[in-house]
Amino acid sequence: MMSRAEVTELVVTRRLEKKLSWAAIAEAVGQSKEWTTAALLGQMTLTEEQALAAARVLDLPADAVVQLQVVPYKGLSLIHISEPTRLGM
């Protein structure tokens, strides 16, 4: 199965290969350009219908459709926060 990071890379690659605008993809997905961009870059969760629409436009595999429906991980727990300089403070 593809990771969410791999799906994001594939989305960006396919969008460029197909010369699609975020607005064109958003129209297919049925959401705003801003929401769709954020969702396809991993910041939002798509419904199955939205993920399938994006997959049709971008020619994404079934693994990507599944990953687009996973709630994104948000937070700092992947960063070692006991050392403030690691956060750029």
Buried (B, 14 or more C-beta within 10 A) or exposed (E): EBEBEEBBEBBEEBBEEEEBEBEBBBBBBEBEBEBBBBBBBBEBEBBEEBBBBBBEBBEBEEBBBBBBBEEBEEEEEEEEEEEEEEEEE
